[in-house]
Amino acid sequence: MFHVKQYRALLINPYVYDFAAYSFWSTPLGLLYMGSILRKNGFEIYLIDCLQVIEGKRKEDGRGPFIKEKVEPPPQLAGIRKRFKRYGISKEELISKLASMPEPELILITSIMTYWYTGTKEVLETVRNLYPGSKIIVGGIYPTLCYDHAVLNLKKADLIVRNNEINLLYNFIENSFPIKLSYKYQVNDLNWPPYPCFDLYDKLHFVPLLTSFGCIYKCAYCATPFMYPQIVKRSPKDVMEEVYYWLERSVSKFVLYDDNFLYMKEKYAKPILKALGNINKKIDIYNPNALNGALIDDEVAELLRFAGFKEVRLGLETTNPIVQKDLGNKIDKKIFERAIDCLKKAGFKGKGIGVYILAGLPFQKWTDVKDAIDYLSDLGVRAHIAEYTPIPHTRLFDEYSSFARYPIKEDPIYQNNALFPFSWEGFCEADLMFLKHYLREKQKNLGFSD
């Protein structure tokens, strides 16, 4: 009999360098999908997720702080008066983990935030030194948004792929190994990928549900339309089959990864919400990606409650009508207030309704953010300040990058919102600190705890 060699593939989610980072229901979902695809094609799969959470400090809902260590900043950030840290395991711990597993023939490394590329580069160079003969592929958001920069900085990789180049990845694997991939998932069909390989983790605290790609809106600050030009919705039947799959594996907390969940709600969101509510087990649902309040009516609000949403997060961005129109014109105060009324009638308390407001937009005035905080406090809901991140291939980035106080176009490390790139006399870092304190006091007066 002929013996068919089983190749080994290692998935790596790198540690990151930043001024602040937190596991806000974060997982390397694309990497885990690729692991399952390779497994269906006969590969033996291993995983090293360097972004480990401090388990003793993990919240009941699954969120938690990453392990961290203070480190020296890179030369570009040497003058920044903030503590710079590595989040996740150390390089030495990574090498130790690599030494404990068999040598892989194929290594896949993901890279998420554009300004986290230094961690990706360090991990890439570490595994290349240890495994000079292995094939290494780097993908993720960073190379998708900053491809030319990634090519210049990730020279140790055999292949750098953008998120729409999955066939390039398949061809590379077939040309690198004497195999023919029989299973080639395409990103324009969400109804048949294998479920992500979360079984490689020791314990599952939650599972994200990917229910669509793309977005109908073209918000000035968001790169989703660039990354996913087509809107692809996953069938309610397929979503629920995955939910039951994880329920059988003792998962009860689910996180919606969807920029567009309520779009075409009669066909997609409502059937999913009804089916979730009819599960005869207690489940909790979270939506870190904001829902559009313009699409919430009484029935949707009741279904969100029925389905098991522990809180509902909405996007408002600003109460300034001129800025609101410029950002995407998704909602206005009258429609937003109607959505809040619907949610409260459905049984959501004010502390269970979270609303994102943007801070640090190009030439934004700090008083606009204060006005939004006051407005949301008067409505009795929880405000969340979302600090603006300049993202390549968005209208705001293209129009205003030359006004940033750092060269955000030349080096993605400066795209970090912790650097407050668009500080100006009308809104500086001191103003931001004041707003955060002001918000905490407002929330305290409403009886909302952190």
NORGI-V640584 format. One record per run of one state. SS is the DSSP state (alpha for helix, beta for strand, coil for the rest). FROM is the first residue (numbers start at 0). TO is the last residue. If there is no record, write none. Layout:
# NORGI-V640584
SS | FROM | TO
SS | FROM | TO
This chain:
# NORGI-V640584
coil | 0 | 6
beta | 7 | 12
coil | 13 | 14
beta | 15 | 17
coil | 18 | 21
beta | 22 | 22
coil | 23 | 27
alpha | 28 | 39
coil | 40 | 42
beta | 43 | 48
coil | 49 | 51
beta | 52 | 52
coil | 53 | 53
alpha | 54 | 56
coil | 57 | 62
beta | 63 | 63
coil | 64 | 64
beta | 65 | 65
coil | 66 | 66
beta | 67 | 69
coil | 70 | 73
alpha | 74 | 76
coil | 77 | 83
beta | 84 | 86
coil | 87 | 89
alpha | 90 | 98
coil | 99 | 104
beta | 105 | 110
coil | 111 | 112
alpha | 113 | 129
coil | 130 | 133
beta | 134 | 139
alpha | 140 | 144
coil | 145 | 145
alpha | 146 | 152
coil | 153 | 157
beta | 158 | 159
coil | 160 | 164
alpha | 165 | 175
coil | 176 | 196
alpha | 197 | 199
coil | 200 | 205
beta | 206 | 209
coil | 210 | 210
beta | 211 | 212
coil | 213 | 222
alpha | 223 | 226
coil | 227 | 230
beta | 231 | 232
coil | 233 | 234
alpha | 235 | 246
coil | 247 | 251
beta | 252 | 256
coil | 257 | 267
alpha | 268 | 276
coil | 277 | 282
beta | 283 | 285
coil | 286 | 289
beta | 290 | 290
coil | 291 | 291
alpha | 292 | 294
coil | 295 | 296
alpha | 297 | 306
coil | 307 | 307
beta | 308 | 308
coil | 309 | 310
beta | 311 | 316
coil | 317 | 319
alpha | 320 | 326
coil | 327 | 331
alpha | 332 | 344
coil | 345 | 348
alpha | 349 | 351
beta | 352 | 358
coil | 359 | 364
alpha | 365 | 378
coil | 379 | 380
beta | 381 | 386
coil | 387 | 393
alpha | 394 | 402
coil | 403 | 410
alpha | 411 | 414
coil | 415 | 415
alpha | 416 | 418
coil | 419 | 422
beta | 423 | 423
coil | 424 | 425
beta | 426 | 426
coil | 427 | 427
alpha | 428 | 444
coil | 445 | 449
